[in-house]
Amino acid sequence: MKAVIQRVTEASVTIDGQVVGEIGHGILLLLGVCPQDGEKEAAWLADKVVNLRIFTDNEDKMNLSLMDVGGEMLVVSQFTLYGDCKKGRRPSYTDAARPEIADPLYQYFVRCIQDAGVPQVATGQFGADMKVALVNDGPVTLILDTAEIMPKK
């Protein structure tokens, strides 16, 4: 799984002119799934994200997690995170999981975030044409890839 994490003061996702998910202070997470991913990767990534210390403390140091600050999360599926631009000018998406694999893992990831106790978890709609708006706080943007950082067992 790949995740682009952005610390935000607010974020929303709109489909066909209707806001379907919005949050205040917290994390906007764009999530991509590959065919090799499973529930183990989703649970590990969810735990990693909610506990990342990317929010500032009283001394203005990034020392607090989403859980510490009671922040919210907006999770948006984004298969284009697996776009391969090595050849030609049109990205190839063969490394992205098919919807029948990706959608259940996306839903499972969202449940893991909710189960972790994040007070407000909003989502987009898997496979929809979405308009995502955000105010990046910092700006703080991180990229996590379970294939690179998840411990091998």
DSSP file with accessible surface (Angstrom, degrees, kcal/mol):
  #  RESIDUE AA STRUCTURE BP1 BP2  ACC     N-H-->O    O-->H-N    N-H-->O    O-->H-N    TCO  KAPPA ALPHA  PHI   PSI    X-CA   Y-CA   Z-CA
    1    1 A M              0   0    1      0, 0.0   145,-2.7     0, 0.0     2,-0.4   0.000 360.0 360.0 360.0 144.5    0.0    0.0    0.0
    2    2 A K  E     -AB  32 145A  58     30,-2.1    30,-3.1   143,-0.2     2,-0.4  -0.964 360.0-173.2-118.7 140.6    1.1    3.5   -0.7
    3    3 A A  E     -AB  31 144A   0    141,-2.9   141,-2.9    -2,-0.4     2,-0.6  -0.999  17.0-158.0-135.5 132.9   -0.2    6.5    1.3
    4    4 A V  E     -AB  30 143A  20     26,-2.2    26,-2.5    -2,-0.4     2,-0.5  -0.964  22.2-162.7-103.5 121.0    0.3   10.2    0.8
    5    5 A I  E     -AB  29 142A   1    137,-3.4   137,-2.7    -2,-0.6     2,-0.5  -0.927   9.7-176.3-111.9 126.2   -0.3   11.8    4.1
    6    6 A Q  E     -AB  28 141A  33     22,-2.6    22,-2.7    -2,-0.5     2,-0.5  -0.987  23.0-136.8-125.3 125.1   -1.0   15.5    4.4
    7    7 A R  E     -AB  27 140A  18    133,-2.1   130,-3.5    -2,-0.5   133,-0.5  -0.689  38.6-177.7 -75.7 127.0   -1.4   17.4    7.7
    8    8 A V  E     -AB  26 136A   0     18,-2.8    18,-2.4    -2,-0.5   128,-0.2  -0.896  45.1-150.8-130.1 156.2   -4.3   19.7    7.1
    9    9 A T  E    S-     0   0A  57    126,-2.3     2,-0.3     1,-0.4    16,-0.1   0.656  95.1  -8.6 -91.2 -21.7   -6.4   22.3    8.9
   10   10 A E  E     + B   0 135A 116    125,-0.8   125,-2.3    14,-0.1    -1,-0.4  -0.950  65.6 176.9-166.2 153.6   -9.3   21.2    6.7
   11   11 A A  E     -CB  23 134A   5     12,-1.9    12,-2.8    -2,-0.3     2,-0.3  -0.976   2.6-179.7-158.2 152.7  -10.1   18.9    3.8
   12   12 A S  E     -CB  22 133A  23    121,-2.7   121,-2.7    -2,-0.3     2,-0.4  -0.983  17.4-144.5-151.5 159.7  -13.1   17.8    1.8
   13   13 A V  E     -CB  21 132A   0      8,-2.7     7,-2.5    -2,-0.3     8,-1.3  -0.997  17.0-165.0-129.6 133.9  -14.0   15.6   -1.1
   14   14 A T  E     -CB  19 131A  30    117,-2.7   117,-2.6    -2,-0.4     2,-0.4  -0.954   6.3-170.8-122.4 137.2  -16.8   16.4   -3.5
   15   15 A I  E >  S-C   18   0A  15      3,-2.7     3,-2.2    -2,-0.4   115,-0.1  -0.998  77.1 -13.7-127.9 126.6  -18.6   14.2   -6.0
   16   16 A D  T 3  S-     0   0  156    113,-0.5    -1,-0.1    -2,-0.4     3,-0.1   0.873 130.2 -52.1  49.8  42.2  -21.0   15.6   -8.6
   17   17 A G  T 3  S+     0   0   66      1,-0.2     2,-0.5    -3,-0.0    -1,-0.3   0.438 116.8 111.5  80.5  -2.0  -21.1   18.9   -6.7
   18   18 A Q  E <   -C   15   0A 139     -3,-2.2    -3,-2.7     2,-0.0     2,-0.5  -0.911  69.3-127.6-109.2 129.9  -22.0   17.3   -3.4
   19   19 A V  E     +C   14   0A  76     -2,-0.5    -5,-0.3    -5,-0.2     3,-0.1  -0.629  30.8 173.9 -72.4 120.5  -19.6   17.2   -0.4
   20   20 A V  E     +     0   0A  70     -7,-2.5   103,-0.3    -2,-0.5     2,-0.3   0.573  65.0  14.4-105.4 -14.8  -19.4   13.6    0.6
   21   21 A G  E     +C   13   0A   7     -8,-1.3    -8,-2.7   101,-0.1    -1,-0.3  -0.948  63.5 165.6-159.8 138.5  -16.7   13.8    3.2
   22   22 A E  E     -C   12   0A 125     -2,-0.3     2,-0.3   -10,-0.2   -10,-0.2  -0.991   6.4-176.8-154.4 150.5  -15.0   16.6    5.1
   23   23 A I  E     -C   11   0A  12    -12,-2.8   -12,-1.9    -2,-0.3     3,-0.1  -0.930  15.5-143.9-138.6 165.4  -12.8   17.1    8.2
   24   24 A G  S    S+     0   0   26      1,-0.3   -16,-0.1    -2,-0.3    -1,-0.1   0.157  74.4   0.9 -98.2-135.6  -11.2   19.8   10.2
   25   25 A H  S    S+     0   0   80    -16,-0.1    47,-2.3    46,-0.1    -1,-0.3  -0.251 104.8  62.4 -57.6 125.3   -7.7   19.6   11.8
   26   26 A G  E    S-Ad   8  72A   0    -18,-2.4   -18,-2.8    45,-0.3     2,-0.4  -0.950  83.9 -30.0 163.4-137.1   -6.1   16.3   11.0
   27   27 A I  E     -Ad   7  73A   0     45,-2.6    47,-2.5    -2,-0.3     2,-0.6  -0.975  28.2-157.0-127.3 131.2   -4.8   14.1    8.1
   28   28 A L  E     -Ad   6  74A   2    -22,-2.7   -22,-2.6    -2,-0.4     2,-0.5  -0.936  24.2-167.1 -96.7 124.1   -5.9   13.8    4.5
   29   29 A L  E     -Ad   5  75A   0     45,-3.2    47,-2.8    -2,-0.6     2,-0.5  -0.971  14.0-160.9-121.6 119.9   -4.7   10.4    3.4
   30   30 A L  E     -Ad   4  76A  24    -26,-2.5   -26,-2.2    -2,-0.5     2,-0.5  -0.891  20.7-158.8 -95.0 125.7   -4.6    9.3   -0.3
   31   31 A L  E     -Ad   3  77A   2     45,-2.8    47,-3.3    -2,-0.5     2,-0.4  -0.926  14.6-175.3-120.0 126.3   -4.4    5.5   -0.4
   32   32 A G  E     -A    2   0A   1    -30,-3.1   -30,-2.1    -2,-0.5     2,-0.4  -0.921   9.6-157.1-115.3 144.9   -3.2    3.3   -3.2
   33   33 A V        -     0   0   10     -2,-0.4    64,-3.1   -32,-0.2    69,-0.1  -0.957   2.1-161.2-123.3 137.6   -3.5   -0.5   -3.2
   34   34 A C    >   -     0   0   13     -2,-0.4     3,-1.9    62,-0.3    62,-0.2  -0.740  36.9-103.3-111.4 165.0   -1.4   -3.1   -5.1
   35   35 A P  T 3  S+     0   0   59      0, 0.0    61,-0.1     0, 0.0    -1,-0.0   0.773 117.9  58.3 -60.4 -25.5   -2.2   -6.7   -5.8
   36   36 A Q  T 3  S+     0   0  150      2,-0.0     2,-0.1    61,-0.0    -3,-0.0   0.580  85.7 104.9 -81.0  -8.6    0.2   -8.0   -3.2
   37   37 A D    <   +     0   0   18     -3,-1.9     2,-0.2     3,-0.1    68,-0.1  -0.396  42.8 165.6 -75.4 151.7   -1.5   -6.1   -0.4
   38   38 A G     >  -     0   0   23     -2,-0.1     4,-2.0    67,-0.1     3,-0.3  -0.799  55.1 -72.8-146.7-171.0   -3.7   -7.7    2.2
   39   39 A E  H  > S+     0   0  114     -2,-0.2     4,-2.8     1,-0.2     5,-0.3   0.827 124.8  61.7 -62.4 -31.2   -5.3   -7.0    5.6
   40   40 A K  H  > S+     0   0  135      1,-0.2     4,-2.2     2,-0.2    -1,-0.2   0.939 107.2  43.7 -61.0 -45.5   -1.9   -7.3    7.3
   41   41 A E  H  > S+     0   0   41     -3,-0.3     4,-2.7     2,-0.2     5,-0.2   0.911 113.8  51.3 -65.8 -41.4   -0.5   -4.3    5.3
   42   42 A A  H  X S+     0   0    0     -4,-2.0     4,-2.5     1,-0.2    -2,-0.2   0.930 112.3  45.0 -63.2 -46.0   -3.7   -2.3    5.8
   43   43 A A  H  X S+     0   0   37     -4,-2.8     4,-2.2     2,-0.2    -1,-0.2   0.913 114.3  49.2 -65.5 -41.8   -3.7   -2.8    9.6
   44   44 A W  H  X S+     0   0   61     -4,-2.2     4,-2.4    -5,-0.3    -2,-0.2   0.938 113.1  46.6 -63.2 -46.2    0.0   -2.0    9.9
   45   45 A L  H  X S+     0   0    0     -4,-2.7     4,-2.8     2,-0.2     5,-0.2   0.911 110.3  53.0 -64.5 -41.6   -0.3    1.1    7.8
   46   46 A A  H  X S+     0   0    3     -4,-2.5     4,-2.3    -5,-0.2     5,-0.2   0.934 111.3  46.4 -59.3 -45.8   -3.3    2.3    9.7
   47   47 A D  H  X S+     0   0   99     -4,-2.2     4,-1.2     1,-0.2    -1,-0.2   0.918 112.6  50.8 -63.0 -42.4   -1.5    1.9   13.0
   48   48 A K  H  X S+     0   0   80     -4,-2.4     4,-0.6    -5,-0.2     3,-0.3   0.938 111.9  47.0 -60.4 -46.2    1.6    3.7   11.6
   49   49 A V  H >< S+     0   0    0     -4,-2.8     3,-1.0     1,-0.2    17,-0.4   0.925 110.3  49.1 -67.3 -46.9   -0.4    6.7   10.3
   50   50 A V  H 3< S+     0   0    2     -4,-2.3    17,-1.5     1,-0.2    16,-0.4   0.747 117.6  43.4 -68.4 -18.2   -2.5    7.3   13.5
   51   51 A N  H 3< S+     0   0   79     -4,-1.2    -1,-0.2    -3,-0.3     2,-0.2   0.397  80.7 121.6-107.4   1.6    0.6    7.2   15.6
   52   52 A L    <<  -     0   0   33     -3,-1.0     2,-1.6    -4,-0.6    14,-0.5  -0.476  64.6-131.8 -63.8 132.9    3.0    9.3   13.4
   53   53 A R        +     0   0  153     -2,-0.2    12,-0.3     1,-0.2    -1,-0.1  -0.628  61.5 129.2 -90.7  84.3    4.2   12.2   15.4
   54   54 A I        +     0   0    8     -2,-1.6     2,-0.4    10,-0.8    -1,-0.2   0.293  44.4  88.6-120.7   6.9    3.6   15.0   12.8
   55   55 A F  E    S-F   64   0B   3      9,-2.8     9,-2.6    -3,-0.2     8,-1.7  -0.848  79.5-110.3-108.7 145.8    1.7   17.5   14.9
   56   56 A T  E     -F   62   0B  58     -2,-0.4     6,-0.2     6,-0.3     2,-0.1  -0.445  24.4-150.0 -81.2 146.2    3.4   20.2   16.9
   57   57 A D    >   -     0   0   34      4,-2.2     3,-1.9    -2,-0.1    -1,-0.1  -0.203  46.9 -75.0 -94.1-168.2    3.6   20.3   20.7
   58   58 A N  T 3  S+     0   0  177      1,-0.3    -2,-0.1     2,-0.1    -1,-0.0   0.689 133.5  54.4 -65.5 -18.8    3.8   23.4   22.9
   59   59 A E  T 3  S-     0   0  148      2,-0.2    -1,-0.3     0, 0.0     3,-0.1   0.192 119.0-110.5 -98.9  13.5    7.5   23.9   21.9
   60   60 A D  S <  S+     0   0  127     -3,-1.9     2,-0.4     1,-0.2    -2,-0.1   0.791  75.4 134.2  62.8  31.3    6.6   23.9   18.2
   61   61 A K        -     0   0  131     -6,-0.1    -4,-2.2     0, 0.0     2,-1.4  -0.899  68.7-112.4-107.9 141.3    8.2   20.5   17.6
   62   62 A M  E    S+F   56   0B 102     -2,-0.4    -6,-0.3    -6,-0.2    -9,-0.1  -0.588  73.8 125.6 -72.2  96.0    6.5   17.7   15.6
   63   63 A N  E     +     0   0B  66     -8,-1.7     2,-0.3    -2,-1.4    -1,-0.2   0.316  44.1  81.3-136.9   0.8    6.1   15.5   18.6
   64   64 A L  E     -F   55   0B  52     -9,-2.6    -9,-2.8    -3,-0.2   -10,-0.8  -0.899  61.4-140.6-120.1 147.3    2.4   14.6   18.7
   65   65 A S     >  -     0   0    4     -2,-0.3     4,-1.9   -12,-0.3     6,-0.2  -0.446  34.8-100.0 -95.2 172.3    0.3   12.1   16.8
   66   66 A L  H  >>S+     0   0    1    -14,-0.5     5,-2.3   -17,-0.4     4,-0.7   0.892 126.9  51.3 -56.3 -40.3   -3.2   12.3   15.4
   67   67 A M  H >45S+     0   0   64    -17,-1.5     3,-0.6     1,-0.2    -1,-0.2   0.887 106.4  54.1 -66.3 -39.2   -4.4   10.4   18.4
   68   68 A D  H 345S+     0   0  101      1,-0.2    -1,-0.2     2,-0.1    -2,-0.2   0.850 115.4  38.6 -63.1 -36.6   -2.6   12.9   20.8
   69   69 A V  H 3<5S-     0   0   47     -4,-1.9    -1,-0.2    -3,-0.0    -2,-0.2   0.452 107.1-121.0 -96.2  -0.8   -4.3   15.9   19.2
   70   70 A G  T <<5 +     0   0   45     -4,-0.7    -3,-0.2    -3,-0.6    -4,-0.1   0.844  53.9 171.9  65.3  32.9   -7.7   14.3   18.7
   71   71 A G      < -     0   0    2     -5,-2.3    49,-0.4    -6,-0.2   -45,-0.3  -0.168  27.1-125.3 -75.7 168.7   -7.4   15.0   15.0
   72   72 A E  E     -d   26   0A  59    -47,-2.3   -45,-2.6    47,-0.1     2,-0.4  -0.616  16.5-142.8-108.3 166.7   -9.7   13.8   12.2
   73   73 A M  E     -de  27 121A   0     47,-2.4    49,-2.9   -47,-0.2     2,-0.5  -0.998   9.4-163.7-139.0 137.5   -8.9   11.8    9.0
   74   74 A L  E     -de  28 122A   0    -47,-2.5   -45,-3.2    -2,-0.4     2,-0.5  -0.985  15.9-162.5-113.8 120.6  -10.2   11.9    5.4
   75   75 A V  E     -de  29 123A   0     47,-2.6    49,-1.5    -2,-0.5     2,-0.4  -0.934   8.8-178.1-110.8 123.9   -9.3    8.8    3.5
   76   76 A V  E     -d   30   0A   5    -47,-2.8   -45,-2.8    -2,-0.5     2,-0.2  -0.983  24.9-128.0-124.6 126.4   -9.5    8.9   -0.3
   77   77 A S  E     +d   31   0A  14     -2,-0.4   -45,-0.2   -47,-0.2     2,-0.2  -0.484  30.0 175.9 -70.9 140.6   -8.7    6.0   -2.6
   78   78 A Q    >   +     0   0   62    -47,-3.3     3,-1.7    -2,-0.2     4,-0.2  -0.656  18.2 179.4-152.5  92.2   -6.2    6.8   -5.3
   79   79 A F  G >  S+     0   0  120      1,-0.3     3,-2.2    -2,-0.2    -1,-0.1   0.756  76.4  78.6 -64.8 -21.2   -5.0    4.1   -7.7
   80   80 A T  G >  S+     0   0   53      1,-0.3     3,-2.0     2,-0.2    -1,-0.3   0.663  71.5  80.7 -67.9  -9.9   -2.8    6.6   -9.5
   81   81 A L  G <  S+     0   0   37     -3,-1.7    -1,-0.3     1,-0.3    -2,-0.2   0.745  92.3  52.4 -63.9 -20.2   -0.3    6.3   -6.7
   82   82 A Y  G <  S+     0   0   17     -3,-2.2    13,-0.5    -4,-0.2    -1,-0.3   0.150  80.6 135.5 -99.5  18.5    0.8    3.2   -8.5
   83   83 A G    <   -     0   0   27     -3,-2.0     2,-0.6    10,-0.1    10,-0.2  -0.489  46.1-148.1 -68.0 132.1    1.2    4.9  -11.8
   84   84 A D  B     +G   92   0C  43      8,-2.9     8,-2.2    -2,-0.2     3,-0.2  -0.916  21.4 173.8-106.2 116.5    4.4    3.9  -13.6
   85   85 A C        +     0   0   92     -2,-0.6    -1,-0.1     6,-0.2    -2,-0.0   0.125  46.5 107.7-109.2  19.9    5.8    6.8  -15.7
   86   86 A K  S    S+     0   0  182      6,-0.1     2,-0.4     1,-0.1    -1,-0.2   0.861  77.9  44.5 -68.0 -37.2    9.1    5.1  -16.7
   87   87 A K  S    S-     0   0  180     -3,-0.2     3,-0.3     3,-0.1    -1,-0.1  -0.900 112.4 -26.1-113.9 140.8    8.1    4.5  -20.4
   88   88 A G  S    S-     0   0   71     -2,-0.4     0, 0.0     1,-0.2     0, 0.0  -0.090  86.1 -71.6  63.6-157.3    6.4    6.9  -22.7
   89   89 A R  S    S+     0   0  253      1,-0.1    -1,-0.2     2,-0.1    -4,-0.0   0.435 107.4  78.1-118.7  -5.8    4.2    9.7  -21.7
   90   90 A R  S    S-     0   0  217     -3,-0.3    -3,-0.1    -6,-0.0    -1,-0.1  -0.937  82.3-123.4-107.7 122.0    1.1    7.9  -20.5
   91   91 A P        -     0   0   40      0, 0.0     2,-0.4     0, 0.0    -6,-0.2  -0.285  18.7-136.0 -61.3 146.7    1.4    6.3  -17.1
   92   92 A S  B     -G   84   0C  47     -8,-2.2    -8,-2.9     1,-0.1     3,-0.2  -0.865  13.0-167.3-101.4 138.6    0.7    2.6  -16.8
   93   93 A Y    >   +     0   0   88     -2,-0.4     3,-1.6   -10,-0.2   -10,-0.1   0.056  51.5 117.4-114.0  25.9   -1.4    1.4  -13.9
   94   94 A T  T 3  S+     0   0  111      1,-0.3    -1,-0.2   -10,-0.1   -11,-0.1   0.735  72.4  60.3 -67.3 -19.0   -0.7   -2.3  -14.1
   95   95 A D  T 3  S+     0   0   81    -13,-0.5    -1,-0.3    -3,-0.2     2,-0.3   0.565  87.0  93.2 -83.7  -9.8    0.9   -2.2  -10.6
   96   96 A A  S <  S-     0   0   14     -3,-1.6   -62,-0.3   -62,-0.2     2,-0.1  -0.609  85.1-108.4 -83.0 144.3   -2.4   -1.0   -9.1
   97   97 A A        -     0   0   11    -64,-3.1   -64,-0.1    -2,-0.3    -1,-0.1  -0.403  35.3-105.0 -69.5 146.9   -4.8   -3.6   -7.7
   98   98 A R    >>  -     0   0  163      1,-0.1     4,-3.0    -2,-0.1     3,-1.8  -0.338  36.9-104.8 -64.7 153.9   -8.0   -4.3   -9.6
   99   99 A P  H 3> S+     0   0   66      0, 0.0     4,-2.4     0, 0.0    -1,-0.1   0.840 119.0  61.9 -53.6 -36.4  -11.2   -2.8   -7.9
  100  100 A E  H 34 S+     0   0  128      1,-0.2    -3,-0.0     2,-0.2    -2,-0.0   0.748 117.1  31.4 -67.1 -18.8  -12.3   -6.2   -6.6
  101  101 A I  H <> S+     0   0   68     -3,-1.8     4,-1.4     2,-0.1    -1,-0.2   0.812 121.8  48.1 -96.5 -46.3   -9.1   -6.4   -4.5
  102  102 A A  H  X S+     0   0    8     -4,-3.0     4,-2.7     1,-0.2     5,-0.2   0.903 105.3  55.3 -67.8 -43.2   -8.6   -2.7   -3.8
  103  103 A D  H  X S+     0   0   56     -4,-2.4     4,-2.8    -5,-0.2     5,-0.2   0.944 108.1  46.9 -62.5 -49.0  -12.0   -1.7   -2.7
  104  104 A P  H  > S+     0   0   71      0, 0.0     4,-2.4     0, 0.0    -1,-0.2   0.900 114.9  48.0 -60.4 -35.5  -12.3   -4.2    0.1
  105  105 A L  H  X S+     0   0   14     -4,-1.4     4,-2.7     2,-0.2    -2,-0.2   0.881 110.2  51.7 -72.0 -35.8   -8.8   -3.3    1.4
  106  106 A Y  H  X S+     0   0    2     -4,-2.7     4,-2.3     2,-0.2    -1,-0.2   0.950 112.3  46.2 -60.8 -47.4   -9.6    0.4    1.2
  107  107 A Q  H  X S+     0   0   73     -4,-2.8     4,-2.2     1,-0.2    -2,-0.2   0.895 112.4  50.6 -62.8 -40.4  -12.8   -0.3    3.3
  108  108 A Y  H  X S+     0   0   57     -4,-2.4     4,-2.4    -5,-0.2    -1,-0.2   0.916 108.2  52.5 -64.1 -42.9  -10.8   -2.5    5.7
  109  109 A F  H  X S+     0   0    0     -4,-2.7     4,-2.1     1,-0.2    -2,-0.2   0.931 108.5  50.5 -58.1 -45.6   -8.2    0.3    6.1
  110  110 A V  H  X S+     0   0    6     -4,-2.3     4,-2.5     1,-0.2    -1,-0.2   0.921 109.5  50.9 -60.3 -42.3  -10.9    2.8    7.0
  111  111 A R  H  X S+     0   0  116     -4,-2.2     4,-3.2     1,-0.2    -1,-0.2   0.900 107.5  53.7 -63.4 -37.6  -12.3    0.4    9.6
  112  112 A C  H  X S+     0   0   21     -4,-2.4     4,-1.4     2,-0.2    -1,-0.2   0.906 109.1  48.5 -62.4 -41.1   -8.8    0.0   11.1
  113  113 A I  H  <>S+     0   0    0     -4,-2.1     5,-1.4     2,-0.2     4,-0.4   0.936 113.7  46.5 -63.6 -45.2   -8.6    3.8   11.4
  114  114 A Q  H ><5S+     0   0   92     -4,-2.5     3,-1.7     1,-0.2    -2,-0.2   0.931 110.6  52.5 -62.4 -44.2  -12.0    3.9   13.0
  115  115 A D  H 3<5S+     0   0  137     -4,-3.2    -1,-0.2     1,-0.3    -2,-0.2   0.755  98.8  65.2 -64.8 -25.0  -11.2    1.1   15.4
  116  116 A A  T 3<5S-     0   0   46     -4,-1.4    -1,-0.3    -3,-0.3    -2,-0.2   0.645 121.6-106.1 -71.5 -14.5   -8.0    2.9   16.5
  117  117 A G  T < 5 +     0   0   47     -3,-1.7    -3,-0.2    -4,-0.4    -2,-0.1   0.597  57.8 164.4 101.0  13.8  -10.3    5.6   18.0
  118  118 A V      < -     0   0   10     -5,-1.4    -1,-0.3     1,-0.2     3,-0.1  -0.499  35.9-139.5 -63.6 125.0   -9.9    8.4   15.5
  119  119 A P  S    S+     0   0   91      0, 0.0     2,-0.4     0, 0.0    -1,-0.2   0.811  83.0  24.1 -64.4 -31.6  -12.9   10.6   16.4
  120  120 A Q        +     0   0   82    -49,-0.4   -47,-2.4     2,-0.0     2,-0.5  -0.962  64.7 177.2-138.4 117.4  -14.0   11.6   12.9
  121  121 A V  E     -e   73   0A  22     -2,-0.4     2,-0.3   -49,-0.2   -47,-0.2  -0.984   8.5-179.8-122.2 117.9  -13.2    9.5    9.8
  122  122 A A  E     -e   74   0A   9    -49,-2.9   -47,-2.6    -2,-0.5     2,-0.3  -0.787   4.9-166.9-112.6 159.3  -14.5   10.7    6.5
  123  123 A T  E     -e   75   0A  45   -103,-0.3   -47,-0.2    -2,-0.3  -110,-0.1  -0.921  18.7-131.8-138.4 166.0  -14.1    9.1    3.1
  124  124 A G        -     0   0    9    -49,-1.5     2,-0.5    -2,-0.3    -1,-0.1   0.011  47.3 -87.6 -89.5-153.6  -14.5    9.6   -0.6
  125  125 A Q    >   -     0   0  115    -48,-0.1     3,-2.2    -2,-0.1     5,-0.0  -0.985  41.7-112.4-126.8 121.5  -16.2    7.1   -2.8
  126  126 A F  T 3  S+     0   0   55     -2,-0.5     3,-0.1     1,-0.3   -48,-0.0  -0.222  98.2   5.0 -55.0 129.5  -14.1    4.3   -4.3
  127  127 A G  T 3  S+     0   0   70      1,-0.3    -1,-0.3   -50,-0.1     2,-0.1   0.377  99.8 127.1  81.9  -5.3  -13.8    4.6   -8.0
  128  128 A A  S <  S-     0   0   26     -3,-2.2     2,-0.9     1,-0.1    -1,-0.3  -0.431  71.8-107.1 -83.2 159.8  -15.7    7.9   -8.3
  129  129 A D        -     0   0  120     -2,-0.1  -113,-0.5    -3,-0.1     2,-0.3  -0.789  53.5-173.3 -82.4 107.2  -14.5   11.1  -10.0
  130  130 A M        -     0   0   34     -2,-0.9     2,-0.6  -115,-0.1  -115,-0.2  -0.820  28.2-147.9-112.8 148.5  -13.7   13.1   -6.9
  131  131 A K  E     -B   14   0A 125   -117,-2.6  -117,-2.7    -2,-0.3     2,-0.5  -0.969  21.4-162.0-110.8 117.4  -12.6   16.7   -6.3
  132  132 A V  E     -B   13   0A  57     -2,-0.6     2,-0.4  -119,-0.2  -119,-0.2  -0.898   7.7-174.4-107.4 127.9  -10.4   16.9   -3.2
  133  133 A A  E     +B   12   0A  53   -121,-2.7  -121,-2.7    -2,-0.5     2,-0.3  -0.938  12.0 161.5-119.2 143.3   -9.8   20.3   -1.5
  134  134 A L  E     -B   11   0A  65     -2,-0.4     2,-0.6  -123,-0.2  -123,-0.2  -0.993  39.1-139.3-155.9 157.5   -7.4   20.9    1.4
  135  135 A V  E     -B   10   0A  69   -125,-2.3  -126,-2.3    -2,-0.3  -125,-0.8  -0.966  32.9-143.4-117.2 104.7   -5.5   23.4    3.3
  136  136 A N  E     -B    8   0A  45     -2,-0.6     2,-0.7  -128,-0.2  -128,-0.3  -0.562  10.9-140.3 -72.7 129.2   -2.1   21.8    3.9
  137  137 A D  E    S-     0   0A  49   -130,-3.5     3,-0.4    -2,-0.3  -130,-0.2  -0.823  75.2 -12.8 -97.1 110.5   -0.8   22.7    7.4
  138  138 A G  E    S-     0   0A  56     -2,-0.7    -1,-0.1     1,-0.3     2,-0.1  -0.532 107.6 -89.4 133.3 -71.7    2.9   23.4    7.5
  139  139 A P  E    S+     0   0A 104      0, 0.0     2,-0.5     0, 0.0    -1,-0.3   0.542  74.2 170.6 -78.1 144.7    3.0   22.2    4.8
  140  140 A V  E     +B    7   0A  17   -133,-0.5  -133,-2.1    -3,-0.4     2,-0.4  -0.989   3.1 162.0-123.1 116.7    3.6   18.7    6.0
  141  141 A T  E     +B    6   0A  64     -2,-0.5     2,-0.3  -135,-0.2  -135,-0.2  -0.991   8.9 178.7-137.3 127.8    3.3   15.9    3.4
  142  142 A L  E     -B    5   0A  66   -137,-2.7  -137,-3.4    -2,-0.4     2,-0.5  -0.945  17.6-146.7-128.1 151.8    4.7   12.4    3.7
  143  143 A I  E     -B    4   0A 127     -2,-0.3     2,-0.4  -139,-0.2  -139,-0.2  -0.979  15.2-172.9-120.4 125.6    4.7    9.3    1.5
  144  144 A L  E     -B    3   0A  19   -141,-2.9  -141,-2.9    -2,-0.5     2,-0.4  -0.966   5.7-175.1-118.0 137.3    4.6    5.8    3.0
  145  145 A D  E >>  -B    2   0A  18     -2,-0.4     4,-2.2  -143,-0.2     3,-1.6  -0.971  16.6-154.8-131.8 113.9    5.0    2.6    1.1
  146  146 A T  H 3> S+     0   0    4   -145,-2.7     4,-1.8    -2,-0.4    -1,-0.1   0.822  94.9  63.0 -60.4 -29.7    4.5   -0.6    3.0
  147  147 A A  H 34 S+     0   0   66   -146,-0.4    -1,-0.3     1,-0.2  -145,-0.1   0.799 114.4  33.9 -64.3 -25.7    6.7   -2.5    0.5
  148  148 A E  H <4 S+     0   0  155     -3,-1.6    -2,-0.2     3,-0.0    -1,-0.2   0.794 131.2  24.6 -98.1 -34.1    9.6   -0.3    1.6
  149  149 A I  H  < S+     0   0   71     -4,-2.2    -3,-0.2     2,-0.1    -2,-0.2   0.622  88.6 102.0-114.9 -13.3    9.0    0.4    5.3
  150  150 A M  S  < S-     0   0   21     -4,-1.8  -109,-0.0    -5,-0.3  -105,-0.0  -0.570  79.6-109.9 -76.0 130.5    6.9   -2.5    6.7
  151  151 A P        -     0   0   76      0, 0.0     2,-0.4     0, 0.0    -1,-0.1  -0.304  29.0-127.2 -58.9 137.8    9.0   -5.0    8.6
  152  152 A K              0   0  158     -3,-0.0     0, 0.0     1,-0.0     0, 0.0  -0.733 360.0 360.0 -87.1 134.2    9.4   -8.3    6.9
  153  153 A K              0   0  230     -2,-0.4    -1,-0.0     0, 0.0     0, 0.0  -0.888 360.0 360.0-123.0 360.0    8.5  -11.3    9.0
